Amino acid sequence: MRSILIDSYIRATVRVDLGISRQALRMMSDHIDRVLSQNAERFTDPEAFEKALGGFLEFTQRMIMNAEQRGSDTLDEADFFAARGRCGIIWWCE
């Protein structure tokens, strides 16, 4: 699942021609690891996995929207924290 999430994160930014700072990539990678380790049993259920992936994609989209609103061509840690700060997406904003 981790590789699917990282790949989805990178593809989402490529689609809108945004780069990812090293710090933002590290933060997202650490966040993915934390969420996966805390919910490993839940994510064996296909329905929970689908919900987690949908929430992750929404979280990623919020980061992208924040970067675009700032006029940035690169996701950075500010976008990560902005997405978490206005969240409400199960697992990704806890």
PyMOL Python script that loads the backbone (N, CA, C, O; Angstrom):
from pymol import cmd

cmd.read_pdbstr("""\
ATOM      1  N   MET A   1       0.829  -1.193   0.000  1.00  0.00           N
ATOM      2  CA  MET A   1       0.000   0.000   0.000  1.00  0.00           C
ATOM      3  C   MET A   1       0.875   1.259   0.000  1.00  0.00           C
ATOM      4  O   MET A   1       0.530   2.255  -0.637  1.00  0.00           O
ATOM      5  N   ARG A   2       1.991   1.215   0.705  1.00  0.00           N
ATOM      6  CA  ARG A   2       2.860   2.388   0.791  1.00  0.00           C
ATOM      7  C   ARG A   2       3.277   2.852  -0.598  1.00  0.00           C
ATOM      8  O   ARG A   2       3.203   4.041  -0.906  1.00  0.00           O
ATOM      9  N   SER A   3       3.712   1.924  -1.430  1.00  0.00           N
ATOM     10  CA  SER A   3       4.172   2.306  -2.767  1.00  0.00           C
ATOM     11  C   SER A   3       3.030   2.876  -3.609  1.00  0.00           C
ATOM     12  O   SER A   3       3.248   3.770  -4.427  1.00  0.00           O
ATOM     13  N   ILE A   4       1.825   2.368  -3.414  1.00  0.00           N
ATOM     14  CA  ILE A   4       0.664   2.905  -4.136  1.00  0.00           C
ATOM     15  C   ILE A   4       0.427   4.356  -3.722  1.00  0.00           C
ATOM     16  O   ILE A   4       0.154   5.211  -4.566  1.00  0.00           O
ATOM     17  N   LEU A   5       0.529   4.626  -2.445  1.00  0.00           N
ATOM     18  CA  LEU A   5       0.292   5.991  -1.944  1.00  0.00           C
ATOM     19  C   LEU A   5       1.377   6.961  -2.411  1.00  0.00           C
ATOM     20  O   LEU A   5       1.071   8.061  -2.871  1.00  0.00           O
ATOM     21  N   ILE A   6       2.632   6.560  -2.296  1.00  0.00           N
ATOM     22  CA  ILE A   6       3.724   7.436  -2.753  1.00  0.00           C
ATOM     23  C   ILE A   6       3.584   7.699  -4.251  1.00  0.00           C
ATOM     24  O   ILE A   6       3.727   8.835  -4.703  1.00  0.00           O
ATOM     25  N   ASP A   7       3.307   6.658  -5.008  1.00  0.00           N
ATOM     26  CA  ASP A   7       3.141   6.808  -6.453  1.00  0.00           C
ATOM     27  C   ASP A   7       1.971   7.741  -6.775  1.00  0.00           C
ATOM     28  O   ASP A   7       2.071   8.574  -7.675  1.00  0.00           O
ATOM     29  N   SER A   8       0.876   7.604  -6.050  1.00  0.00           N
ATOM     30  CA  SER A   8      -0.287   8.483  -6.266  1.00  0.00           C
ATOM     31  C   SER A   8       0.050   9.935  -5.967  1.00  0.00           C
ATOM     32  O   SER A   8      -0.384  10.838  -6.683  1.00  0.00           O
ATOM     33  N   TYR A   9       0.817  10.160  -4.918  1.00  0.00           N
ATOM     34  CA  TYR A   9       1.246  11.501  -4.521  1.00  0.00           C
ATOM     35  C   TYR A   9       2.087  12.135  -5.633  1.00  0.00           C
ATOM     36  O   TYR A   9       1.850  13.278  -6.025  1.00  0.00           O
ATOM     37  N   ILE A  10       3.048  11.402  -6.124  1.00  0.00           N
ATOM     38  CA  ILE A  10       3.928  11.918  -7.182  1.00  0.00           C
ATOM     39  C   ILE A  10       3.152  12.149  -8.476  1.00  0.00           C
ATOM     40  O   ILE A  10       3.317  13.182  -9.124  1.00  0.00           O
ATOM     41  N   ARG A  11       2.316  11.197  -8.848  1.00  0.00           N
ATOM     42  CA  ARG A  11       1.520  11.353 -10.083  1.00  0.00           C
ATOM     43  C   ARG A  11       0.587  12.560 -10.025  1.00  0.00           C
ATOM     44  O   ARG A  11       0.409  13.265 -11.018  1.00  0.00           O
ATOM     45  N   ALA A  12      -0.004  12.792  -8.856  1.00  0.00           N
ATOM     46  CA  ALA A  12      -0.912  13.935  -8.709  1.00  0.00           C
ATOM     47  C   ALA A  12      -0.174  15.250  -8.948  1.00  0.00           C
ATOM     48  O   ALA A  12      -0.718  16.164  -9.567  1.00  0.00           O
ATOM     49  N   THR A  13       1.044  15.344  -8.468  1.00  0.00           N
ATOM     50  CA  THR A  13       1.797  16.584  -8.664  1.00  0.00           C
ATOM     51  C   THR A  13       2.287  16.719 -10.102  1.00  0.00           C
ATOM     52  O   THR A  13       2.327  17.823 -10.645  1.00  0.00           O
ATOM     53  N   VAL A  14       2.654  15.622 -10.708  1.00  0.00           N
ATOM     54  CA  VAL A  14       3.108  15.649 -12.103  1.00  0.00           C
ATOM     55  C   VAL A  14       1.968  16.111 -13.024  1.00  0.00           C
ATOM     56  O   VAL A  14       2.184  16.880 -13.960  1.00  0.00           O
ATOM     57  N   ARG A  15       0.753  15.627 -12.738  1.00  0.00           N
ATOM     58  CA  ARG A  15      -0.405  16.002 -13.574  1.00  0.00           C
ATOM     59  C   ARG A  15      -0.620  17.514 -13.622  1.00  0.00           C
ATOM     60  O   ARG A  15      -1.077  18.050 -14.632  1.00  0.00           O
ATOM     61  N   VAL A  16      -0.291  18.193 -12.533  1.00  0.00           N
ATOM     62  CA  VAL A  16      -0.498  19.647 -12.493  1.00  0.00           C
ATOM     63  C   VAL A  16       0.820  20.402 -12.595  1.00  0.00           C
ATOM     64  O   VAL A  16       0.870  21.605 -12.337  1.00  0.00           O
ATOM     65  N   ASP A  17       1.871  19.714 -12.964  1.00  0.00           N
ATOM     66  CA  ASP A  17       3.184  20.313 -13.214  1.00  0.00           C
ATOM     67  C   ASP A  17       3.766  20.993 -11.980  1.00  0.00           C
ATOM     68  O   ASP A  17       4.309  22.095 -12.063  1.00  0.00           O
ATOM     69  N   LEU A  18       3.645  20.321 -10.831  1.00  0.00           N
ATOM     70  CA  LEU A  18       4.243  20.816  -9.590  1.00  0.00           C
ATOM     71  C   LEU A  18       5.392  19.909  -9.188  1.00  0.00           C
ATOM     72  O   LEU A  18       5.339  18.695  -9.385  1.00  0.00           O
ATOM     73  N   GLY A  19       6.417  20.501  -8.630  1.00  0.00           N
ATOM     74  CA  GLY A  19       7.492  19.720  -8.039  1.00  0.00           C
ATOM     75  C   GLY A  19       7.156  19.415  -6.591  1.00  0.00           C
ATOM     76  O   GLY A  19       6.138  19.867  -6.066  1.00  0.00           O
ATOM     77  N   ILE A  20       8.026  18.640  -5.949  1.00  0.00           N
ATOM     78  CA  ILE A  20       7.875  18.310  -4.530  1.00  0.00           C
ATOM     79  C   ILE A  20       9.226  18.558  -3.866  1.00  0.00           C
ATOM     80  O   ILE A  20      10.240  17.991  -4.274  1.00  0.00           O
ATOM     81  N   SER A  21       9.231  19.398  -2.852  1.00  0.00           N
ATOM     82  CA  SER A  21      10.485  19.627  -2.133  1.00  0.00           C
ATOM     83  C   SER A  21      10.892  18.346  -1.401  1.00  0.00           C
ATOM     84  O   SER A  21      10.053  17.501  -1.091  1.00  0.00           O
ATOM     85  N   ARG A  22      12.170  18.221  -1.136  1.00  0.00           N
ATOM     86  CA  ARG A  22      12.652  17.045  -0.397  1.00  0.00           C
ATOM     87  C   ARG A  22      11.975  16.940   0.960  1.00  0.00           C
ATOM     88  O   ARG A  22      11.602  15.854   1.403  1.00  0.00           O
ATOM     89  N   GLN A  23      11.824  18.079   1.607  1.00  0.00           N
ATOM     90  CA  GLN A  23      11.187  18.109   2.929  1.00  0.00           C
ATOM     91  C   GLN A  23       9.732  17.640   2.843  1.00  0.00           C
ATOM     92  O   GLN A  23       9.285  16.857   3.681  1.00  0.00           O
ATOM     93  N   ALA A  24       9.001  18.106   1.853  1.00  0.00           N
ATOM     94  CA  ALA A  24       7.599  17.694   1.706  1.00  0.00           C
ATOM     95  C   ALA A  24       7.500  16.205   1.394  1.00  0.00           C
ATOM     96  O   ALA A  24       6.601  15.531   1.897  1.00  0.00           O
ATOM     97  N   LEU A  25       8.403  15.685   0.579  1.00  0.00           N
ATOM     98  CA  LEU A  25       8.394  14.263   0.263  1.00  0.00           C
ATOM     99  C   LEU A  25       8.712  13.437   1.510  1.00  0.00           C
ATOM    100  O   LEU A  25       8.087  12.404   1.752  1.00  0.00           O
ATOM    101  N   ARG A  26       9.679  13.891   2.294  1.00  0.00           N
ATOM    102  CA  ARG A  26      10.024  13.186   3.528  1.00  0.00           C
ATOM    103  C   ARG A  26       8.876  13.224   4.515  1.00  0.00           C
ATOM    104  O   ARG A  26       8.551  12.212   5.137  1.00  0.00           O
ATOM    105  N   MET A  27       8.253  14.399   4.664  1.00  0.00           N
ATOM    106  CA  MET A  27       7.134  14.523   5.588  1.00  0.00           C
ATOM    107  C   MET A  27       5.981  13.622   5.177  1.00  0.00           C
ATOM    108  O   MET A  27       5.384  12.956   6.022  1.00  0.00           O
ATOM    109  N   MET A  28       5.662  13.595   3.889  1.00  0.00           N
ATOM    110  CA  MET A  28       4.566  12.753   3.428  1.00  0.00           C
ATOM    111  C   MET A  28       4.916  11.281   3.599  1.00  0.00           C
ATOM    112  O   MET A  28       4.070  10.484   4.005  1.00  0.00           O
ATOM    113  N   SER A  29       6.138  10.922   3.299  1.00  0.00           N
ATOM    114  CA  SER A  29       6.579   9.537   3.467  1.00  0.00           C
ATOM    115  C   SER A  29       6.474   9.101   4.932  1.00  0.00           C
ATOM    116  O   SER A  29       5.989   8.008   5.223  1.00  0.00           O
ATOM    117  N   ASP A  30       6.924   9.947   5.840  1.00  0.00           N
ATOM    118  CA  ASP A  30       6.824   9.651   7.270  1.00  0.00           C
ATOM    119  C   ASP A  30       5.361   9.549   7.706  1.00  0.00           C
ATOM    120  O   ASP A  30       4.997   8.683   8.501  1.00  0.00           O
ATOM    121  N   HIS A  31       4.547  10.431   7.183  1.00  0.00           N
ATOM    122  CA  HIS A  31       3.120  10.438   7.524  1.00  0.00           C
ATOM    123  C   HIS A  31       2.456   9.147   7.035  1.00  0.00           C
ATOM    124  O   HIS A  31       1.674   8.534   7.762  1.00  0.00           O
ATOM    125  N   ILE A  32       2.761   8.748   5.830  1.00  0.00           N
ATOM    126  CA  ILE A  32       2.222   7.493   5.285  1.00  0.00           C
ATOM    127  C   ILE A  32       2.645   6.329   6.172  1.00  0.00           C
ATOM    128  O   ILE A  32       1.817   5.496   6.538  1.00  0.00           O
ATOM    129  N   ASP A  33       3.915   6.267   6.515  1.00  0.00           N
ATOM    130  CA  ASP A  33       4.409   5.181   7.370  1.00  0.00           C
ATOM    131  C   ASP A  33       3.673   5.143   8.707  1.00  0.00           C
ATOM    132  O   ASP A  33       3.301   4.073   9.189  1.00  0.00           O
ATOM    133  N   ARG A  34       3.468   6.311   9.296  1.00  0.00           N
ATOM    134  CA  ARG A  34       2.782   6.395  10.590  1.00  0.00           C
ATOM    135  C   ARG A  34       1.332   5.911  10.470  1.00  0.00           C
ATOM    136  O   ARG A  34       0.876   5.107  11.282  1.00  0.00           O
ATOM    137  N   VAL A  35       0.618   6.398   9.467  1.00  0.00           N
ATOM    138  CA  VAL A  35      -0.783   5.997   9.277  1.00  0.00           C
ATOM    139  C   VAL A  35      -0.887   4.501   9.011  1.00  0.00           C
ATOM    140  O   VAL A  35      -1.756   3.828   9.564  1.00  0.00           O
ATOM    141  N   LEU A  36      -0.011   3.986   8.172  1.00  0.00           N
ATOM    142  CA  LEU A  36      -0.052   2.557   7.854  1.00  0.00           C
ATOM    143  C   LEU A  36       0.265   1.701   9.074  1.00  0.00           C
ATOM    144  O   LEU A  36      -0.390   0.683   9.300  1.00  0.00           O
ATOM    145  N   SER A  37       1.257   2.096   9.858  1.00  0.00           N
ATOM    146  CA  SER A  37       1.614   1.288  11.025  1.00  0.00           C
ATOM    147  C   SER A  37       0.519   1.328  12.095  1.00  0.00           C
ATOM    148  O   SER A  37       0.287   0.334  12.782  1.00  0.00           O
ATOM    149  N   GLN A  38      -0.148   2.464  12.235  1.00  0.00           N
ATOM    150  CA  GLN A  38      -1.198   2.592  13.241  1.00  0.00           C
ATOM    151  C   GLN A  38      -2.500   1.903  12.827  1.00  0.00           C
ATOM    152  O   GLN A  38      -3.352   1.627  13.671  1.00  0.00           O
ATOM    153  N   ASN A  39      -2.653   1.626  11.542  1.00  0.00           N
ATOM    154  CA  ASN A  39      -3.912   1.066  11.039  1.00  0.00           C
ATOM    155  C   ASN A  39      -3.715  -0.188  10.201  1.00  0.00           C
ATOM    156  O   ASN A  39      -4.564  -0.511   9.370  1.00  0.00           O
ATOM    157  N   ALA A  40      -2.627  -0.891  10.400  1.00  0.00           N
ATOM    158  CA  ALA A  40      -2.277  -2.045   9.569  1.00  0.00           C
ATOM    159  C   ALA A  40      -3.406  -3.070   9.487  1.00  0.00           C
ATOM    160  O   ALA A  40      -3.719  -3.555   8.400  1.00  0.00           O
ATOM    161  N   GLU A  41      -4.012  -3.402  10.607  1.00  0.00           N
ATOM    162  CA  GLU A  41      -5.095  -4.393  10.592  1.00  0.00           C
ATOM    163  C   GLU A  41      -6.303  -3.904   9.812  1.00  0.00           C
ATOM    164  O   GLU A  41      -6.893  -4.663   9.043  1.00  0.00           O
ATOM    165  N   ARG A  42      -6.672  -2.667   9.998  1.00  0.00           N
ATOM    166  CA  ARG A  42      -7.842  -2.108   9.295  1.00  0.00           C
ATOM    167  C   ARG A  42      -7.675  -2.150   7.784  1.00  0.00           C
ATOM    168  O   ARG A  42      -8.625  -2.439   7.056  1.00  0.00           O
ATOM    169  N   PHE A  43      -6.471  -1.862   7.316  1.00  0.00           N
ATOM    170  CA  PHE A  43      -6.243  -1.733   5.882  1.00  0.00           C
ATOM    171  C   PHE A  43      -6.172  -3.066   5.153  1.00  0.00           C
ATOM    172  O   PHE A  43      -6.027  -3.085   3.931  1.00  0.00           O
ATOM    173  N   THR A  44      -6.270  -4.170   5.863  1.00  0.00           N
ATOM    174  CA  THR A  44      -6.365  -5.468   5.175  1.00  0.00           C
ATOM    175  C   THR A  44      -7.762  -5.653   4.588  1.00  0.00           C
ATOM    176  O   THR A  44      -7.953  -6.467   3.685  1.00  0.00           O
ATOM    177  N   ASP A  45      -8.725  -4.910   5.089  1.00  0.00           N
ATOM    178  CA  ASP A  45     -10.085  -4.939   4.560  1.00  0.00           C
ATOM    179  C   ASP A  45     -10.135  -4.078   3.298  1.00  0.00           C
ATOM    180  O   ASP A  45      -9.784  -2.900   3.357  1.00  0.00           O
ATOM    181  N   PRO A  46     -10.565  -4.635   2.151  1.00  0.00           N
ATOM    182  CA  PRO A  46     -10.584  -3.876   0.891  1.00  0.00           C
ATOM    183  C   PRO A  46     -11.393  -2.571   0.965  1.00  0.00           C
ATOM    184  O   PRO A  46     -11.015  -1.574   0.349  1.00  0.00           O
ATOM    185  N   GLU A  47     -12.474  -2.575   1.697  1.00  0.00           N
ATOM    186  CA  GLU A  47     -13.296  -1.369   1.819  1.00  0.00           C
ATOM    187  C   GLU A  47     -12.545  -0.277   2.590  1.00  0.00           C
ATOM    188  O   GLU A  47     -12.600   0.898   2.225  1.00  0.00           O
ATOM    189  N   ALA A  48     -11.854  -0.670   3.643  1.00  0.00           N
ATOM    190  CA  ALA A  48     -11.060   0.296   4.414  1.00  0.00           C
ATOM    191  C   ALA A  48      -9.895   0.818   3.580  1.00  0.00           C
ATOM    192  O   ALA A  48      -9.567   2.003   3.637  1.00  0.00           O
ATOM    193  N   PHE A  49      -9.275  -0.066   2.811  1.00  0.00           N
ATOM    194  CA  PHE A  49      -8.183   0.343   1.933  1.00  0.00           C
ATOM    195  C   PHE A  49      -8.671   1.382   0.925  1.00  0.00           C
ATOM    196  O   PHE A  49      -8.004   2.389   0.688  1.00  0.00           O
ATOM    197  N   GLU A  50      -9.833   1.129   0.338  1.00  0.00           N
ATOM    198  CA  GLU A  50     -10.394   2.072  -0.640  1.00  0.00           C
ATOM    199  C   GLU A  50     -10.690   3.423   0.014  1.00  0.00           C
ATOM    200  O   GLU A  50     -10.435   4.473  -0.576  1.00  0.00           O
ATOM    201  N   LYS A  51     -11.223   3.391   1.220  1.00  0.00           N
ATOM    202  CA  LYS A  51     -11.510   4.629   1.944  1.00  0.00           C
ATOM    203  C   LYS A  51     -10.214   5.377   2.274  1.00  0.00           C
ATOM    204  O   LYS A  51     -10.147   6.601   2.157  1.00  0.00           O
ATOM    205  N   ALA A  52      -9.193   4.634   2.684  1.00  0.00           N
ATOM    206  CA  ALA A  52      -7.901   5.255   3.002  1.00  0.00           C
ATOM    207  C   ALA A  52      -7.279   5.891   1.766  1.00  0.00           C
ATOM    208  O   ALA A  52      -6.737   6.994   1.838  1.00  0.00           O
ATOM    209  N   LEU A  53      -7.355   5.204   0.645  1.00  0.00           N
ATOM    210  CA  LEU A  53      -6.802   5.749  -0.595  1.00  0.00           C
ATOM    211  C   LEU A  53      -7.563   7.003  -1.021  1.00  0.00           C
ATOM    212  O   LEU A  53      -6.948   7.991  -1.425  1.00  0.00           O
ATOM    213  N   GLY A  54      -8.873   6.974  -0.937  1.00  0.00           N
ATOM    214  CA  GLY A  54      -9.672   8.160  -1.272  1.00  0.00           C
ATOM    215  C   GLY A  54      -9.344   9.338  -0.383  1.00  0.00           C
ATOM    216  O   GLY A  54      -9.230  10.467  -0.861  1.00  0.00           O
ATOM    217  N   GLY A  55      -9.190   9.085   0.914  1.00  0.00           N
ATOM    218  CA  GLY A  55      -8.824  10.147   1.843  1.00  0.00           C
ATOM    219  C   GLY A  55      -7.444  10.693   1.557  1.00  0.00           C
ATOM    220  O   GLY A  55      -7.215  11.900   1.644  1.00  0.00           O
ATOM    221  N   PHE A  56      -6.527   9.810   1.215  1.00  0.00           N
ATOM    222  CA  PHE A  56      -5.174  10.230   0.889  1.00  0.00           C
ATOM    223  C   PHE A  56      -5.158  11.112  -0.351  1.00  0.00           C
ATOM    224  O   PHE A  56      -4.459  12.124  -0.392  1.00  0.00           O
ATOM    225  N   LEU A  57      -5.927  10.728  -1.357  1.00  0.00           N
ATOM    226  CA  LEU A  57      -5.987  11.529  -2.585  1.00  0.00           C
ATOM    227  C   LEU A  57      -6.586  12.905  -2.312  1.00  0.00           C
ATOM    228  O   LEU A  57      -6.157  13.901  -2.893  1.00  0.00           O
ATOM    229  N   GLU A  58      -7.573  12.956  -1.431  1.00  0.00           N
ATOM    230  CA  GLU A  58      -8.155  14.247  -1.041  1.00  0.00           C
ATOM    231  C   GLU A  58      -7.116  15.089  -0.285  1.00  0.00           C
ATOM    232  O   GLU A  58      -7.008  16.293  -0.518  1.00  0.00           O
ATOM    233  N   PHE A  59      -6.370  14.475   0.598  1.00  0.00           N
ATOM    234  CA  PHE A  59      -5.315  15.163   1.337  1.00  0.00           C
ATOM    235  C   PHE A  59      -4.281  15.735   0.366  1.00  0.00           C
ATOM    236  O   PHE A  59      -3.867  16.887   0.495  1.00  0.00           O
ATOM    237  N   THR A  60      -3.874  14.927  -0.596  1.00  0.00           N
ATOM    238  CA  THR A  60      -2.907  15.362  -1.606  1.00  0.00           C
ATOM    239  C   THR A  60      -3.462  16.530  -2.419  1.00  0.00           C
ATOM    240  O   THR A  60      -2.747  17.491  -2.703  1.00  0.00           O
ATOM    241  N   GLN A  61      -4.727  16.442  -2.788  1.00  0.00           N
ATOM    242  CA  GLN A  61      -5.340  17.518  -3.561  1.00  0.00           C
ATOM    243  C   GLN A  61      -5.371  18.821  -2.768  1.00  0.00           C
ATOM    244  O   GLN A  61      -5.186  19.897  -3.337  1.00  0.00           O
ATOM    245  N   ARG A  62      -5.598  18.733  -1.485  1.00  0.00           N
ATOM    246  CA  ARG A  62      -5.586  19.934  -0.640  1.00  0.00           C
ATOM    247  C   ARG A  62      -4.192  20.561  -0.600  1.00  0.00           C
ATOM    248  O   ARG A  62      -4.064  21.786  -0.585  1.00  0.00           O
ATOM    249  N   MET A  63      -3.155  19.735  -0.583  1.00  0.00           N
ATOM    250  CA  MET A  63      -1.789  20.257  -0.642  1.00  0.00           C
ATOM    251  C   MET A  63      -1.561  20.984  -1.964  1.00  0.00           C
ATOM    252  O   MET A  63      -0.994  22.077  -1.991  1.00  0.00           O
ATOM    253  N   ILE A  64      -1.999  20.381  -3.042  1.00  0.00           N
ATOM    254  CA  ILE A  64      -1.825  20.973  -4.374  1.00  0.00           C
ATOM    255  C   ILE A  64      -2.561  22.301  -4.464  1.00  0.00           C
ATOM    256  O   ILE A  64      -2.023  23.287  -4.966  1.00  0.00           O
ATOM    257  N   MET A  65      -3.786  22.320  -3.977  1.00  0.00           N
ATOM    258  CA  MET A  65      -4.564  23.565  -4.019  1.00  0.00           C
ATOM    259  C   MET A  65      -3.878  24.664  -3.221  1.00  0.00           C
ATOM    260  O   MET A  65      -3.873  25.822  -3.639  1.00  0.00           O
ATOM    261  N   ASN A  66      -3.302  24.315  -2.082  1.00  0.00           N
ATOM    262  CA  ASN A  66      -2.605  25.312  -1.276  1.00  0.00           C
ATOM    263  C   ASN A  66      -1.392  25.865  -2.013  1.00  0.00           C
ATOM    264  O   ASN A  66      -1.164  27.075  -2.017  1.00  0.00           O
ATOM    265  N   ALA A  67      -0.616  24.987  -2.635  1.00  0.00           N
ATOM    266  CA  ALA A  67       0.557  25.438  -3.393  1.00  0.00           C
ATOM    267  C   ALA A  67       0.134  26.353  -4.539  1.00  0.00           C
ATOM    268  O   ALA A  67       0.766  27.381  -4.785  1.00  0.00           O
ATOM    269  N   GLU A  68      -0.924  25.982  -5.230  1.00  0.00           N
ATOM    270  CA  GLU A  68      -1.406  26.806  -6.344  1.00  0.00           C
ATOM    271  C   GLU A  68      -1.894  28.163  -5.852  1.00  0.00           C
ATOM    272  O   GLU A  68      -1.652  29.180  -6.502  1.00  0.00           O
ATOM    273  N   GLN A  69      -2.577  28.189  -4.714  1.00  0.00           N
ATOM    274  CA  GLN A  69      -3.046  29.458  -4.151  1.00  0.00           C
ATOM    275  C   GLN A  69      -1.885  30.358  -3.745  1.00  0.00           C
ATOM    276  O   GLN A  69      -1.992  31.583  -3.802  1.00  0.00           O
ATOM    277  N   ARG A  70      -0.785  29.750  -3.338  1.00  0.00           N
ATOM    278  CA  ARG A  70       0.405  30.521  -2.974  1.00  0.00           C
ATOM    279  C   ARG A  70       1.200  30.951  -4.197  1.00  0.00           C
ATOM    280  O   ARG A  70       2.124  31.757  -4.093  1.00  0.00           O
ATOM    281  N   GLY A  71       0.838  30.411  -5.355  1.00  0.00           N
ATOM    282  CA  GLY A  71       1.569  30.731  -6.575  1.00  0.00           C
ATOM    283  C   GLY A  71       2.885  29.982  -6.685  1.00  0.00           C
ATOM    284  O   GLY A  71       3.788  30.393  -7.413  1.00  0.00           O
ATOM    285  N   SER A  72       2.985  28.874  -5.952  1.00  0.00           N
ATOM    286  CA  SER A  72       4.223  28.103  -5.936  1.00  0.00           C
ATOM    287  C   SER A  72       4.206  27.025  -7.019  1.00  0.00           C
ATOM    288  O   SER A  72       3.147  26.531  -7.404  1.00  0.00           O
ATOM    289  N   ASP A  73       5.388  26.673  -7.499  1.00  0.00           N
ATOM    290  CA  ASP A  73       5.485  25.583  -8.473  1.00  0.00           C
ATOM    291  C   ASP A  73       6.012  24.308  -7.813  1.00  0.00           C
ATOM    292  O   ASP A  73       6.347  23.336  -8.490  1.00  0.00           O
ATOM    293  N   THR A  74       6.079  24.331  -6.463  1.00  0.00           N
ATOM    294  CA  THR A  74       6.600  23.190  -5.713  1.00  0.00           C
ATOM    295  C   THR A  74       5.815  23.003  -4.412  1.00  0.00           C
ATOM    296  O   THR A  74       5.566  23.966  -3.685  1.00  0.00           O
ATOM    297  N   LEU A  75       5.430  21.762  -4.127  1.00  0.00           N
ATOM    298  CA  LEU A  75       4.837  21.467  -2.827  1.00  0.00           C
ATOM    299  C   LEU A  75       5.930  21.530  -1.776  1.00  0.00           C
ATOM    300  O   LEU A  75       7.041  21.048  -1.997  1.00  0.00           O
ATOM    301  N   ASP A  76       5.619  22.121  -0.642  1.00  0.00           N
ATOM    302  CA  ASP A  76       6.584  22.131   0.451  1.00  0.00           C
ATOM    303  C   ASP A  76       5.874  21.873   1.769  1.00  0.00           C
ATOM    304  O   ASP A  76       4.679  21.577   1.791  1.00  0.00           O
ATOM    305  N   GLU A  77       6.611  21.987   2.865  1.00  0.00           N
ATOM    306  CA  GLU A  77       6.035  21.660   4.161  1.00  0.00           C
ATOM    307  C   GLU A  77       4.855  22.552   4.536  1.00  0.00           C
ATOM    308  O   GLU A  77       3.969  22.111   5.268  1.00  0.00           O
ATOM    309  N   ALA A  78       4.820  23.778   4.060  1.00  0.00           N
ATOM    310  CA  ALA A  78       3.680  24.666   4.338  1.00  0.00           C
ATOM    311  C   ALA A  78       2.391  24.072   3.766  1.00  0.00           C
ATOM    312  O   ALA A  78       1.327  24.176   4.375  1.00  0.00           O
ATOM    313  N   ASP A  79       2.497  23.459   2.612  1.00  0.00           N
ATOM    314  CA  ASP A  79       1.315  22.851   1.988  1.00  0.00           C
ATOM    315  C   ASP A  79       0.860  21.621   2.771  1.00  0.00           C
ATOM    316  O   ASP A  79      -0.338  21.375   2.915  1.00  0.00           O
ATOM    317  N   PHE A  80       1.821  20.858   3.271  1.00  0.00           N
ATOM    318  CA  PHE A  80       1.500  19.691   4.096  1.00  0.00           C
ATOM    319  C   PHE A  80       0.734  20.134   5.344  1.00  0.00           C
ATOM    320  O   PHE A  80      -0.320  19.583   5.660  1.00  0.00           O
ATOM    321  N   PHE A  81       1.269  21.126   6.047  1.00  0.00           N
ATOM    322  CA  PHE A  81       0.619  21.584   7.271  1.00  0.00           C
ATOM    323  C   PHE A  81      -0.717  22.263   6.994  1.00  0.00           C
ATOM    324  O   PHE A  81      -1.645  22.138   7.794  1.00  0.00           O
ATOM    325  N   ALA A  82      -0.831  22.970   5.892  1.00  0.00           N
ATOM    326  CA  ALA A  82      -2.108  23.591   5.535  1.00  0.00           C
ATOM    327  C   ALA A  82      -3.170  22.527   5.280  1.00  0.00           C
ATOM    328  O   ALA A  82      -4.314  22.674   5.710  1.00  0.00           O
ATOM    329  N   ALA A  83      -2.797  21.467   4.588  1.00  0.00           N
ATOM    330  CA  ALA A  83      -3.747  20.385   4.311  1.00  0.00           C
ATOM    331  C   ALA A  83      -4.174  19.696   5.603  1.00  0.00           C
ATOM    332  O   ALA A  83      -5.352  19.384   5.780  1.00  0.00           O
ATOM    333  N   ARG A  84      -3.244  19.462   6.487  1.00  0.00           N
ATOM    334  CA  ARG A  84      -3.578  18.835   7.779  1.00  0.00           C
ATOM    335  C   ARG A  84      -4.425  19.758   8.636  1.00  0.00           C
ATOM    336  O   ARG A  84      -5.315  19.299   9.352  1.00  0.00           O
ATOM    337  N   GLY A  85      -4.160  21.042   8.570  1.00  0.00           N
ATOM    338  CA  GLY A  85      -4.854  22.001   9.413  1.00  0.00           C
ATOM    339  C   GLY A  85      -6.318  22.181   9.093  1.00  0.00           C
ATOM    340  O   GLY A  85      -7.098  22.534   9.977  1.00  0.00           O
ATOM    341  N   ARG A  86      -6.715  21.951   7.863  1.00  0.00           N
ATOM    342  CA  ARG A  86      -8.128  22.129   7.496  1.00  0.00           C
ATOM    343  C   ARG A  86      -8.762  20.812   7.108  1.00  0.00           C
ATOM    344  O   ARG A  86      -9.670  20.764   6.278  1.00  0.00           O
ATOM    345  N   CYS A  87      -8.293  19.785   7.693  1.00  0.00           N
ATOM    346  CA  CYS A  87      -8.631  18.435   7.271  1.00  0.00           C
ATOM    347  C   CYS A  87      -9.979  17.955   7.770  1.00  0.00           C
ATOM    348  O   CYS A  87     -10.982  18.657   7.640  1.00  0.00           O
ATOM    349  N   GLY A  88     -10.006  16.784   8.330  1.00  0.00           N
ATOM    350  CA  GLY A  88     -11.240  16.112   8.696  1.00  0.00           C
ATOM    351  C   GLY A  88     -11.346  14.803   7.937  1.00  0.00           C
ATOM    352  O   GLY A  88     -12.398  14.164   7.929  1.00  0.00           O
ATOM    353  N   ILE A  89     -10.257  14.407   7.302  1.00  0.00           N
ATOM    354  CA  ILE A  89     -10.225  13.160   6.546  1.00  0.00           C
ATOM    355  C   ILE A  89      -9.720  12.065   7.481  1.00  0.00           C
ATOM    356  O   ILE A  89      -8.623  12.167   8.029  1.00  0.00           O
ATOM    357  N   ILE A  90     -10.511  11.036   7.657  1.00  0.00           N
ATOM    358  CA  ILE A  90     -10.152   9.958   8.575  1.00  0.00           C
ATOM    359  C   ILE A  90      -8.776   9.405   8.239  1.00  0.00           C
ATOM    360  O   ILE A  90      -8.435   9.244   7.068  1.00  0.00           O
ATOM    361  N   TRP A  91      -8.016   9.125   9.232  1.00  0.00           N
ATOM    362  CA  TRP A  91      -6.647   8.587   9.207  1.00  0.00           C
ATOM    363  C   TRP A  91      -5.596   9.607   8.810  1.00  0.00           C
ATOM    364  O   TRP A  91      -4.521   9.611   9.409  1.00  0.00           O
ATOM    365  N   TRP A  92      -5.839  10.458   7.850  1.00  0.00           N
ATOM    366  CA  TRP A  92      -4.785  11.336   7.327  1.00  0.00           C
ATOM    367  C   TRP A  92      -4.663  12.634   8.108  1.00  0.00           C
ATOM    368  O   TRP A  92      -3.690  13.365   7.922  1.00  0.00           O
ATOM    369  N   CYS A  93      -5.614  12.942   8.971  1.00  0.00           N
ATOM    370  CA  CYS A  93      -5.557  14.210   9.703  1.00  0.00           C
ATOM    371  C   CYS A  93      -5.622  14.009  11.208  1.00  0.00           C
ATOM    372  O   CYS A  93      -5.915  14.948  11.949  1.00  0.00           O
ATOM    373  N   GLU A  94      -5.357  12.817  11.655  1.00  0.00           N
ATOM    374  CA  GLU A  94      -5.411  12.546  13.091  1.00  0.00           C
ATOM    375  C   GLU A  94      -4.086  12.825  13.742  1.00  0.00           C
ATOM    376  O   GLU A  94      -3.943  12.652  14.952  1.00  0.00           O
TER     377      GLU A  94
END
""", "prot")
cmd.dss("prot")
cmd.show_as("cartoon", "prot")
cmd.util.cbc("prot")
cmd.orient("prot")
